[in-house]
Structure formats: structure tokens, C-alpha cells
Amino acid sequence: MCGIFGVITNQKDISIGKIAFEGIKRLEYRGYDSCGIVTQFNSKLYVKKESGRIDEIQKKINLTDFPNGSKLALAHTRWATHGAPTKNNSHPHLDCSGEIAIVHNGIIDNFIELRKELTDKGHIFKSDTDTEIIPHLIEDFIKDGLNLKDAVIRALKRCRGAYAIAICYAKSPDLIFVARKGSPLVIGIDQDRATYCASDIPAFLPLTRYCYIMDDDELAKLEAGKVSFFNINDDTRIEKELQEIEWSIDAAEKGGYEHFMLKEIYEEPMALRRTMKIHKDQIINFANELWSASNIYITAAGTSFYASLAGKYIITKFLGKYIHAVECSEFKNELAECLRENSVVIALSQSGETIDTIDAIRWAKRKKGVKVLSITNVVGSTITRYSDHVIVTRAGPEIGVAATKTYCTQVLTLALIALEIAKLRKIESFEEIKKYYEALNSTPSIIEEFLETKVDSVKKIIRCLDKEHNFFFLARGISIATAKEGGLKLKEIACRFIEGYSAAHAKHGPISLVRDGFPIIFIAPPDETYERLIGNVMEFKARGGKIISLVVESDEKITELSDITIRIPQPGDRYHNLFSPITFIPALQLLAYYTALSHGLDPDKPLNLSKTVTVH
């Protein structure tokens, strides 16, 4: 779950350290407990690394200051797995000779036995990481007479697990080798001038708009302005298609906002409008597969799982079949004996690299031959390679660690599929379906109006709840997904203790925690659950709970029972209520954002979290 960046260039009068530093700054959302840079010059490697956040480290050791004339650099920003976030455990890692350097994202599962084997040979290790065994393996194979490329391949064949790695060698000033298995890696090309490697496209987006997306078991030889690809298993050459990046450079920058999270909340209307333009055939393919399937499962992790819960509710309304939602980490355990043929699995992953989601669908296809339909925000990501049909949402790059606009576009995509199913099954009249489409198409405008006119109501809540550390988020029906996702945001960003529950289920235990002033946030669109939710509000109010409710503009009943309301400027009809998970969530995202600020926390870099979970 770390970020790696590399550059090799033939251009003169450039600061290679500055390019590398800016590259990992653009990847800091992938990990921010330590970082480091290595450059090569005059057959020597120069390394700077330290624990802490990148800007703090820059003030201490100036990560841009390297010998003039260096034409290559590797950089790394870390989210710790093996070994504490210390200077010794930070990347890059070197071999015994100090001539081979590596940066790595992933986990080497068999590092303990490899480390023992190498230690017995006399290798000396300076860190607690799994990564450090790789340069020592390469060192061994070079001593045996192999060239750098063959030594890298032989070393990787000894490693079990996941990796995206970049390697440089003091004696090869014109080469970087990179490889991928189970962790994302993209190659950027500035033709005949420079080549870049990175965990994510935003790292080199200001430098080039052309890239290759690497697949598993691929090795690439990077030279200035060109790249060659090889299959790790048999060393054959691979031809890959050069892709033009459609994202704008501005999409990967803050653009005047204090934080990426705030910028990305305000980008939600635009992201929704773009996602509505997904090619109709893709939506129809998903709808047809679900209509014909005997059994349907939906799987994801974190925010994507809560998006799947909302989408599942919308689809089942029109499909008339049960969709079983399973957290991806438990997918194999839960379905080992009961996953049947002619099943369809819907998989959601914002990055397309979530390891537990990938493992789930890979297992399902291998064991049962089921069809996989995936929804992701990243073209060419790993999840797409195991999928029969793919929809790529149009949220654009999301840099903030906490998912915001990608959540909205995932729910929207599932809603579009649901309405296509309604047309296929003809269970609703044309006029009824048209009203649902009109309500769905209005979601960007509703969010825009909220962001323009209602944000102050969120800020007022922050002042009222500034000293609170425990919250309940309660709802019924489709809004349970909103409650869980809204609670997750406050938990991730503001480090408050949150539980998102069914309001009915909360009577079976959680209500015992309520005391005078205990804050309870109710998600309360006026849908078919509204009258019962009123009873739940009264139960918690009777026990001293401080009632904060998200309601539509015209709401009266729950407003009377609430201490504070946040009003969402949308109609209270059944068409708009069905898509309330999209229109209600920005208020809860902003609640998390401003609460984090009030407690001196960085919303873009929540404690202990990383954007893309590529380790088990």
C-alpha cells in the first residue's frame, strides 16, 4: 500500500531530486509514515530517507539535493507493514555492496525463509522489512555471473507474494528495471526524453499524458524515453498498447482548495454527470447478465462495500431477485460450499487493485467459472482482467485517502443498471421509469445546491459537537448504507468512535450507551420507512440523546423531534428517495471533513490509513 516513483531521462540542466520529490508528493495518499529517494551518479548510489511525513523530512534533509548530472532516481512513500515506520525500515533498500537499490509496494510472503538463507550466506540486513531480501537476492545472482536483467528475473522467481518494484544499479546508469505482480504499476513516456514509473498515474500526470499499464508477471526495462516489456516466466518480449491519459492535470492538483478531500466533494456533481455518460451498451450488458443469472452476489471492501449495499437495494427493487452482499475478505470462507454455477458476481473497487476483492473474484472464476461484472474507477486495473464485463466510472483521479466522489459514482452506476433492468422486465410503466430517470439525473443539481447553500448548517453542528467522541449513525431501509458510509467517514477522518446501525437493530444493545447529550445522527428521507423511523427517533430522544437529522427540505415531523437538522434540497417523493444515498452523503462527508479540521487532523492523510489496500 506504498507509493513508488521512478524517472530516467537524458535531459540536461534538470534536478532529478526535484522530479522524484514531486512524484512521491503526488503519491503521498498511498502512505505517509516515511519516504526516501535514491539517485545514481558516477557509478555510485546516493540515498536519502527518513521516517515522518514528506514535508517534515524535506525540512530535515532536503530530498531534492543530489549531485548535479544524475539522470535517474527512484522514490518511495511508505505505509508500514513489515517493520515499524523508522528510518532503517524506510525505502529504498540496498544490497550489501550498496550498488543495488529497490523500492517496493507489496508483501513478500516467504521473506522469512529467504532472509535466513541469505543470512547463512553472510548477507547483513539493516531493516525488519520483507523488501530488503530482494536486492540481496539480485546481488547473489550477479555474483554468479548473471546480468542485471536476468538476476532480477531469477530473484523474483524466488519470491512469493505481491510486488510492484523498481530497481537501479550503480553500474548501469542508463537503466531502471521494474516488475509487477499483484500491485499496481504504470509506465509514463515522454518520447525520446524521459520515462517514468509509478504506482498511480497522478504521480507523472504533469510530466506526460501517455502511459503503459503493466500486467502481472511483467518486467520492463526503462531507458530515457523508451521502454521494453518482457514476460517474467519465459523472458519473451511483450508488445503493449500506449494509452493517452484522459484526466486533466488540474484533476490531480488541489486547485485552490485547502485539501483534496474538500475539492473532491465539490467535484461530485461533475463526476456524476460524467458517469451518466457511460456507454449504454455497458449498462445493458450488466442488466442482461443479472436478469439471466440464477444467483447473484455483490462484493467489495470499505466504502465500496457500502456503495454496494445501496446499489443492491436499488437493483433488487426492479430485478425481483435476492442479491447476496458479502465482504470480499470473507467471500471464499462464506461461499466455499455454496457458490453455484450460473452465478454472477458484481465486484466494486475504486482503484481496481483492492487485494481482497481481486482474490475473491479470481477464486470464484477459477473454482466455479462464474461470471464477474466489475465496477472500478481505473482503466486497466487488475480487477478488470478477471472480469467478463467492466464499467469504469468517470470520477477522475481521487487523491484524498477517504473516498468521496468515487462512492457517489459507484452508487450511480448501480442505479443506472437497476433502471435498465426495469426497462427489460417491464414491471414499471414507461412514465414511471421516466420519473426515476429524471430523479437520478437531478442528483448533481441537488448536490450543487446543497454545497452552495447548506454548508453552514454542517459547520454549526461541528461547533455543537466539538467535544464529542462517540456517535451513532442510524437509519432504516436503503439509508442504512448511507448511515454506515457516513459513520465510516467520521471514523476515518476525524478519529471519532462511530457505529452505523439499522435504527431498529440499535434497540438490541447499542441504546444502552445513550446518555444525556449523546449524539445520534438519523438519516431520514421520507420513504416507506419514515413513520417507523419516527418511533426510533422518539426512543433515543427519550433517553437523552441529542438528535441530529438529515431530512429533505419539506420535512416537518422529524424536524420537530430533532435538536439539529441538515436539510437536503430535494423533493420528498419516492423517485428521489430511492437515490438519497447519493444526495445525502455529501453532508456527512463534510461533517467528517470539518470535524477533522476542528481537531487539528489532516483530512487527506488520516491516521494509519492508505488509499489503496493491496495487502491482506
Residue pairs with C-beta under 8 A, 6 or more apart in sequence:
1 30
1 31
1 79
1 81
1 105
1 610
1 611
1 612
1 613
1 614
1 615
2 30
2 31
2 76
2 77
2 78
2 79
2 91
2 103
2 104
2 105
2 199
2 610
3 24
3 27
3 28
3 29
3 30
3 31
3 76
3 77
3 105
3 198
3 199
3 200
3 203
4 27
4 74
4 75
4 76
4 91
4 103
4 104
4 105
4 164
4 165
4 166
4 185
4 197
4 198
4 199
5 20
5 23
5 24
5 27
5 74
5 75
5 76
5 103
5 196
5 197
5 198
5 199
5 203
5 204
6 20
6 72
6 73
6 74
6 75
6 103
6 166
6 168
6 176
6 178
6 196
6 197
6 198
6 222
7 16
7 19
7 20
7 23
7 72
7 73
7 194
7 195
7 196
8 71
8 72
8 174
8 175
8 176
8 194
8 195
8 222
8 223
8 224
9 16
9 19
9 71
9 72
9 193
9 194
9 195
9 224
9 225
10 71
10 192
10 193
10 194
10 224
10 225
11 71
11 193
11 194
11 224
15 64
15 66
16 39
16 66
16 70
16 71
16 72
16 73
17 37
17 39
17 63
17 64
17 65
17 66
17 70
17 73
18 64
19 73
19 207
20 37
20 39
20 63
20 64
20 73
20 74
20 75
21 37
21 54
21 58
21 63
21 64
21 75
22 206
23 75
23 196
23 198
23 203
23 204
24 35
24 37
24 54
24 75
24 76
24 77
24 203
25 54
26 202
26 203
26 205
26 252
26 399
27 77
27 198
27 199
27 200
27 202
27 203
28 53
28 54
28 77
28 605
29 260
29 399
29 400
29 401
29 604
29 605
29 610
29 611
30 77
30 79
30 105
30 199
30 200
30 610
30 611
30 612
31 77
31 78
31 79
31 80
31 610
32 53
32 54
32 77
32 78
32 79
32 605
33 51
33 52
33 53
33 78
33 79
33 80
33 85
34 49
34 50
34 51
34 52
34 57
34 77
34 78
34 80
34 85
34 86
34 87
34 89
34 90
34 91
35 49
35 50
35 54
35 57
35 63
35 75
35 76
35 77
35 78
35 90
35 91
36 47
36 48
36 49
36 50
36 75
36 76
36 90
36 91
36 92
36 103
37 47
37 48
37 49
37 63
37 66
37 73
37 74
37 75
37 76
37 92
38 45
38 46
38 47
38 48
38 73
38 74
38 75
38 92
38 101
38 103
38 168
39 45
39 46
39 66
39 67
39 70
39 72
39 73
40 46
40 70
40 71
40 72
40 73
40 168
40 169
40 170
40 173
41 66
41 67
41 69
41 70
41 173
42 67
42 69
43 170
43 171
43 173
44 170
45 94
45 98
45 99
45 101
45 168
45 170
46 66
46 67
46 70
47 92
47 94
47 101
48 61
48 62
48 63
48 65
48 66
49 76
49 87
49 90
49 91
49 92
50 57
50 60
50 61
50 87
50 90
51 57
51 85
51 86
51 87
51 89
51 90
52 60
53 605
54 63
54 77
57 63
58 64
66 73
71 173
71 174
71 224
72 168
72 173
72 174
72 176
74 92
74 101
74 102
74 103
74 166
74 167
74 168
74 176
75 103
76 90
76 91
76 92
76 103
76 104
78 85
78 89
78 90
78 91
79 610
80 89
81 107
81 130
81 615
82 89
82 107
82 111
82 128
82 129
82 130
82 131
83 89
83 127
83 128
83 129
84 128
88 126
88 127
88 128
89 127
89 128
89 129
91 102
91 103
91 104
91 129
91 131
92 101
92 102
92 103
93 101
93 102
93 103
93 104
93 126
93 127
93 129
93 131
93 132
93 134
93 135
94 100
94 101
94 102
94 135
95 123
95 135
95 136
95 138
95 139
96 123
96 124
96 136
96 139
97 139
98 170
99 139
99 169
99 170
99 171
100 135
100 138
100 139
100 142
100 167
100 168
100 169
100 170
101 135
101 167
101 168
101 169
102 131
102 134
102 135
102 138
102 165
102 166
102 167
103 165
103 166
104 131
104 134
104 163
104 164
104 165
105 163
105 164
105 165
105 183
105 184
105 199
105 614
106 161
106 162
106 163
106 164
106 165
106 181
106 182
106 183
106 614
106 615
107 130
107 161
107 162
107 163
107 615
107 616
108 114
108 130
108 131
108 133
108 134
108 159
108 160
108 161
108 163
109 160
109 161
110 159
110 160
110 161
111 130
111 133
111 159
111 161
114 133
114 137
114 158
114 159
115 125
115 132
115 133
118 125
118 133
118 136
118 137
118 140
119 125
121 140
123 136
123 139
123 140
125 132
125 133
125 136
126 132
130 161
133 159
134 155
134 156
134 159
134 163
134 165
134 167
135 167
137 154
137 155
137 158
137 159
138 148
138 151
138 152
138 155
138 167
140 155
141 150
141 151
141 154
141 155
142 148
142 151
146 154
148 167
148 169
148 172
148 175
148 177
149 177
149 219
149 221
149 230
152 167
152 177
152 179
152 219
153 219
153 230
153 232
153 235
156 163
156 165
156 179
156 181
156 219
156 232
157 232
161 181
161 182
162 181
162 182
162 183
162 355
162 614
162 615
163 179
163 180
163 181
163 182
163 183
164 178
164 179
164 180
164 181
164 183
164 184
164 185
164 199
164 214
165 178
165 179
165 180
166 176
166 177
166 178
166 197
167 176
167 177
167 178
168 175
168 176
168 177
169 175
174 223
174 224
175 221
175 222
175 223
176 195
176 197
176 221
176 222
177 219
177 220
177 221
177 222
178 185
178 187
178 197
178 214
178 219
178 220
178 222
179 185
179 218
179 219
179 220
179 232
180 214
180 215
180 216
180 217
180 218
181 216
181 217
181 232
182 216
182 355
182 358
182 382
182 614
183 199
183 353
183 614
184 199
184 200
184 351
184 353
184 381
184 382
184 612
184 614
185 197
185 198
185 199
185 214
186 197
186 198
186 199
186 200
186 201
186 211
186 212
186 213
186 214
187 195
187 196
187 197
187 211
187 212
187 213
187 214
187 220
187 222
187 227
188 195
188 196
188 197
188 198
188 201
188 204
188 207
188 208
188 210
188 211
189 195
189 196
189 208
189 210
189 211
189 212
189 225
189 226
189 227
189 242
190 196
190 207
190 208
190 210
190 225
191 210
191 225
191 226
192 224
192 225
192 226
193 224
193 225
194 207
194 208
194 224
194 225
195 222
195 223
195 224
195 225
195 226
195 227
196 203
196 204
196 207
196 208
197 220
197 222
198 204
199 612
200 397
200 612
201 211
201 245
201 247
201 397
202 247
202 252
202 397
202 399
204 211
205 245
205 247
205 249
205 251
205 252
205 397
206 249
206 252
209 244
209 245
210 242
210 243
210 244
210 245
211 242
211 243
211 245
212 220
212 227
212 229
212 240
212 241
212 242
212 243
213 240
213 243
213 379
213 380
213 381
214 220
214 229
215 385
216 382
216 385
217 231
217 232
217 233
218 229
218 230
218 231
218 232
218 238
219 229
219 230
219 231
219 232
220 227
220 228
220 229
220 230
221 227
221 228
221 230
228 237
229 237
229 238
229 239
229 240
230 236
230 237
230 238
231 238
243 379
243 380
247 396
247 397
248 396
251 396
251 397
252 397
252 399
254 260
254 263
255 263
257 263
257 266
259 400
259 593
259 602
259 603
259 604
260 398
260 399
260 400
260 604
261 400
261 402
261 404
261 493
261 589
261 593
261 603
261 604
262 593
262 603
263 400
264 398
264 399
264 400
264 404
264 405
265 404
265 405
265 451
265 586
265 589
265 590
265 593
266 451
267 395
267 396
267 405
268 404
268 405
268 408
268 444
268 447
268 586
269 444
269 445
269 447
269 448
269 451
270 444
271 393
271 394
271 395
271 396
271 405
271 406
271 408
271 409
272 408
272 409
272 412
272 443
272 444
272 447
272 582
273 444
274 394
274 395
274 396
275 393
275 394
275 395
275 409
275 412
275 413
276 412
276 416
276 440
276 441
277 394
278 391
278 392
278 393
278 394
278 413
278 416
282 389
282 390
282 391
283 391
283 416
283 417
283 420
284 420
285 389
286 346
286 373
286 389
286 391
286 417
286 420
287 417
287 420
287 421
287 424
288 424
289 344
289 371
289 373
289 388
289 389
290 296
290 315
290 319
290 321
290 344
290 346
290 373
290 417
290 421
291 319
291 421
291 424
291 425
293 321
293 342
293 343
293 344
293 371
294 340
294 342
294 343
295 324
295 339
295 340
295 342
295 343
295 344
296 319
296 321
296 322
296 323
296 324
296 343
296 344
296 345
296 346
297 323
297 324
297 325
297 326
297 331
297 335
297 339
297 343
297 344
297 345
297 346
298 308
298 311
298 312
298 323
298 324
298 325
298 326
298 345
298 346
298 347
298 348
299 305
299 308
299 325
299 326
299 327
299 328
299 331
299 345
299 346
299 347
299 348
299 357
299 360
299 361
300 307
300 308
300 327
300 328
300 347
300 348
300 349
300 354
300 357
301 327
301 328
301 329
301 349
301 354
301 356
301 357
301 613
302 403
302 488
302 613
303 350
303 402
303 403
303 406
303 407
303 485
303 488
304 348
304 349
304 350
304 354
304 357
304 403
304 406
304 407
304 410
305 325
305 327
305 328
305 348
306 407
306 481
306 484
306 485
306 488
307 348
307 407
307 410
307 411
307 414
307 481
307 485
307 581
308 325
308 346
308 348
308 410
308 414
309 325
309 480
309 481
309 484
310 411
310 414
310 478
310 481
310 482
310 485
310 581
311 348
311 410
311 411
311 413
311 414
311 415
311 417
311 418
312 323
312 325
312 414
313 477
313 478
313 481
314 411
314 414
314 415
314 418
314 478
314 578
314 579
315 323
315 414
315 417
315 418
315 421
316 322
316 323
317 418
317 578
318 418
318 419
318 421
318 422
318 425
318 427
318 428
319 418
319 421
319 425
320 425
320 427
323 346
326 334
326 335
326 360
328 347
328 354
328 356
328 357
328 359
328 360
329 356
329 360
331 356
331 359
331 360
331 363
331 364
332 359
332 360
332 363
335 364
339 364
339 367
339 368
339 370
340 368
341 368
341 369
341 370
342 370
343 364
343 368
343 370
343 371
344 370
344 371
344 372
344 373
345 360
345 361
345 364
345 370
345 371
345 372
345 373
346 373
346 374
346 375
347 357
347 360
347 361
347 372
347 373
347 374
347 375
347 383
347 387
348 357
348 374
348 375
348 376
348 410
349 357
349 358
349 374
349 375
349 376
349 381
349 383
350 376
350 377
350 378
350 395
350 398
350 403
350 406
350 410
351 376
351 377
351 378
351 381
351 611
351 612
352 374
352 376
352 377
352 378
352 380
352 381
352 382
352 383
352 384
353 378
353 381
353 382
353 383
353 612
353 614
354 383
354 612
354 613
354 614
355 613
355 614
355 615
355 616
356 613
356 616
357 383
358 382
358 383
358 386
359 616
361 372
361 374
361 383
361 386
361 387
362 386
364 370
364 372
365 372
365 386
371 388
371 389
372 386
372 387
372 388
372 389
373 387
373 388
373 389
373 390
373 391
374 383
374 384
374 386
374 387
374 389
374 390
374 391
375 390
375 391
375 393
375 410
375 413
375 414
376 383
376 384
376 390
376 391
376 392
376 393
377 392
377 393
377 395
377 398
377 406
377 409
378 392
379 392
383 390
384 390
384 392
391 413
393 406
393 409
393 410
393 412
393 413
394 409
395 405
395 406
395 408
395 409
396 405
398 404
398 405
398 406
398 611
399 604
399 611
400 603
400 604
401 492
401 604
401 605
401 606
401 609
401 610
401 611
402 489
402 492
402 493
402 589
402 592
402 603
402 606
402 609
404 586
404 589
407 485
407 585
408 443
408 447
408 582
408 585
408 586
411 579
411 581
411 582
412 440
412 443
412 582
415 440
415 578
415 579
415 582
416 440
419 433
419 436
419 437
419 440
422 428
422 433
422 436
423 433
428 436
435 575
436 575
436 578
438 575
439 571
439 573
439 575
439 576
439 578
439 579
440 579
442 570
442 576
443 579
443 582
443 583
446 568
446 569
446 570
446 576
446 583
447 582
447 583
447 586
449 569
450 568
450 569
450 583
450 586
450 587
451 586
453 569
454 566
454 567
454 568
454 569
454 587
455 590
457 565
457 566
457 567
458 566
458 587
458 590
458 591
458 594
459 594
460 564
461 548
461 564
461 566
461 591
462 591
462 594
462 595
462 598
464 546
464 564
465 471
465 519
465 546
465 548
465 595
466 598
468 496
468 517
468 519
469 496
469 497
470 496
470 497
470 498
470 513
470 518
470 519
471 487
471 490
471 496
471 497
471 498
471 499
471 519
471 520
471 521
472 498
472 499
472 500
472 501
472 506
472 510
472 514
472 518
472 519
472 520
472 521
472 540
472 545
473 483
473 484
473 486
473 487
473 490
473 498
473 499
473 500
473 501
473 520
473 521
473 523
473 588
474 483
474 500
474 501
474 502
474 503
474 506
474 520
474 521
474 522
474 523
474 536
474 540
475 482
475 483
475 500
475 502
475 503
475 522
475 523
475 524
475 529
475 533
476 502
476 503
476 504
476 529
476 532
476 533
476 536
477 527
477 528
477 529
478 527
478 577
478 578
478 580
478 581
479 523
479 524
479 525
479 527
479 529
479 580
479 581
479 584
480 500
480 501
480 502
481 581
482 523
482 580
482 581
482 584
482 585
482 588
483 500
483 501
483 521
483 523
484 500
485 500
485 581
485 585
485 588
486 500
486 521
486 523
486 584
486 585
486 588
486 589
486 591
486 592
487 498
487 499
487 500
487 521
487 588
488 498
488 500
489 588
489 589
489 591
489 592
490 496
490 498
490 588
490 591
490 592
490 595
491 497
491 498
492 592
492 606
492 609
493 592
493 593
493 595
493 596
493 601
493 603
493 606
494 592
494 595
494 596
494 599
494 601
495 596
495 599
495 601
495 606
495 607
496 595
499 510
501 510
503 522
503 533
503 536
503 537
504 532
504 536
506 536
506 540
507 536
507 539
511 539
511 540
511 543
514 520
514 540
514 543
514 544
514 545
515 543
515 544
516 544
517 544
517 545
517 546
518 544
518 545
518 546
519 545
519 546
519 548
520 540
520 545
520 546
520 547
520 548
521 548
521 549
521 550
521 588
521 591
522 533
522 536
522 537
522 547
522 548
522 549
522 550
522 558
522 562
523 549
523 550
523 580
523 584
524 530
524 533
524 537
524 549
524 550
524 551
524 555
524 558
525 551
525 552
525 568
525 572
525 576
525 577
525 580
525 584
526 551
526 552
526 555
526 572
526 577
527 574
527 577
527 578
527 580
528 574
530 557
530 558
533 558
534 557
534 558
534 561
537 547
537 549
537 558
537 561
537 562
538 561
540 547
541 547
541 561
546 563
546 564
547 561
547 562
547 563
547 564
548 562
548 563
548 564
548 565
548 566
549 555
549 558
549 559
549 561
549 562
549 564
549 565
549 566
550 565
550 566
550 568
550 584
550 587
550 588
551 558
551 559
551 562
551 565
551 566
551 567
551 568
552 567
552 568
552 569
552 570
552 571
552 572
552 576
553 567
553 568
553 569
553 570
553 572
554 571
554 572
555 565
555 567
555 572
558 565
559 565
566 587
568 580
568 583
568 584
568 587
570 576
570 580
570 583
576 583
592 603
593 603
596 602
596 603
596 606
597 603
601 607
